[in-house]
């Protein structure tokens, strides 16, 4: 556990040094890069985080000039999100994170090996009292990002 936490912490620091973003903010941008425009609710669902957490991430990214909002034309209550040129630039310079490396290696495993790892990690999370979705959202989001 200590090795996993240390590796993700070091990677988070590297991402922050190179892009000025946290891993969660970077994943948020990556999800916006998948399609033209998306709603915050759609991204929250894909990342496995609450709407409140999504709002905080969105506010920070908007303040950094990496994301822009646009009101829906047919439904003014709907807000569409897209990357700005600064957001695209941040993605272009971002290093491959441990999440991407993990996902690539995980997908290369046999189905039974993937199932064993998932079961083991879910068991560890339950032992640690993980009853909140947001606790592992960054790791979950990497998997959802690849599934697209």
Helices and strands as residue ranges (DSSP letters): H 2-19, H 23-34, E 38-39, H 40-47, H 51-63, E 67-71, E 79-83, H 85-93, H 98-107, H 111-127, G 133-136, H 137-147
